[in-house]
Amino acid sequence: MADEDSWLDRSSQSHGERSGDSSTTGSSIGRDAIFDRVPPHDDAAEMAVLGGMLMSKDAIGEVSQMIDVTDFYQPKHQTIYEAIIDLFSASEPVDIVLVANALIKAGDLDKVGGTDYLHSLVASVPTAANATYYAEIVHQRAILRNVIATGTKIAQLGYSAEGSQAEDVVNLAQAEVYEMSVGKVRQDYAAIGPVVQDALSQLDKLQNGEIEQGVPTGFRDIDDLTQGLQPGQMIVVAGRPAMGKSTFAVDFARSASLKHGMTSIIFNLEMSKVEVAKRIISAESGIPLSVLNHADQITPERWNMLNDCWNRVQEAPLFIDDSPNMSLMEIRAKCRRLKQTNDLKLVIIDYLQLMSSGKRVESRQQEVSEFSRALKLLAKELEVPVVALSQLNRGPEMRNDRKPQLSDLRESGSIEQDADVVFLVHRPDYYDKEDRPGEADIIMAKHRNGPTETFALAFQGATSRFQDMAPDYSQGV
């Protein structure tokens, strides 16, 4: 088998050349030897990816999920990418100066073109928002290079082998193709037997009280029906302006973080952090929200109430983000980070129509559809419920009873399609002060895993909260 060993050695050397080594300046020459022309690559896209990563830490989190160092064609780009990822993995800040220092320590700064080249990377891209778009281009080019390299290697095996080795060559060729694809395709499928066993095991544990039901909403009847907000679900809370949908969603976060110690985050694209905090303070302390905006109305007794509130909430795992022009990329990156560091349990986005994609789209409806689908995928990826607030169109105001319907969801039918649960917030006294004053209907218009229902809650607008009705409450009595 000496001949076989020799052609195996030659082919493995060829494979090593294809893989490249960013630490050697001649690696690109050796790597290109297996191609009969310049292999697929996009230097501009590689530069744009690195430029975006140098501009935004969130872009680093997103890009690192999509591509690997070997996806870069240029060795100097591989070296820069590794330096960025090393800093990011160590929870260090990332900018041109710090990356340059890391490259100096490794003796690689001159090899990549010096600090001038790092500055040119940032200058090559106007915003970090499109980093994932360019990363996809880089990744696709890398796949094409792997296809070409694998085909070339298989051809070399065929030429080098003797006739008696034909079956061995076929096996090696299949192994090469499999090696190229493995890691690119995840084995997400599973046989029905183990899956059913897992479902029954989960039911048994739930029945025995061994696992928690879900993220409690804080509302008795809603939790009874839903068993809490479930991991992987996208929950939509929708309503016309001033109906209290933001208050309702904040009540979810208060229940999760302040009452049950579960980590939650509110991305508020409409209000500032301080405004959201005041609503939480008002709801927790019982001091009217209007009073918190007038210092002369804060009596010593109310200061004591505020101090008590502070003692309850200061250690609560509740996070608020009011960054302007929040992009989907930023939201995903921040959620992933909180999942790793704080075991994130609930995400709230207020509200869907204010999100920005940072790229051109054919229509606003298409953009909102993309947001909706991406949030559903985020919920499944992180295994947390994602609550997305949404505006309703003017449909309810055209009806005699003013009640909202699922078809009133604004700008995108895909919100209705992607959502597992849809809550529509309706307050009759908003239109007629004599119609059930202080009450609200929470209409569960969609419930993928169970029946729909309408829940009557008390709306306490002065203190910015909803509350359960008395157990013996009967609507209309």
Secondary structure, DSSP 8 states (H G I E B T S, - for coil): -HHHHHHHHHHHHHHHHHH--TTSTTHHHHHHTT-SS--S--HHHHHHHHHHHHH-HHHHHHHHHH--GGG-SSHHHHHHHHHHHHHHHTT----HHHHHHHHHHHT-TTTTTHHHHHHHHHHT-S-GGGHHHHHHHHHHHHHHHHHHHHHHHHHHHHHHS-GGGHHHHHHHHHHHHHHHHBTTB------HHHHHHHHHHHHHHHHTT-S--SB--S-HHHHHHHSSB-TT-EEEEEESTTSSHHHHHHHHHIIIIIIT--EEEEEESSS-HHHHHHHHHHHHH---TTGGG-GGG--HHHHHHHHHHHHHHTT--EEEE--TT-BHHHHHHHHHHHHHHH-EEEEEEE-GGG-B-SS--S-HHHHHHHHHHHHHHHHHHHTS-EEEEEEB-SGGGGSSS----GGGBSS-HHHHHH-SEEEEEE-HHHH-TTSSTTEEEEEEEEETTS--EEEEEEEEGGGTEEEE--TT--TT-
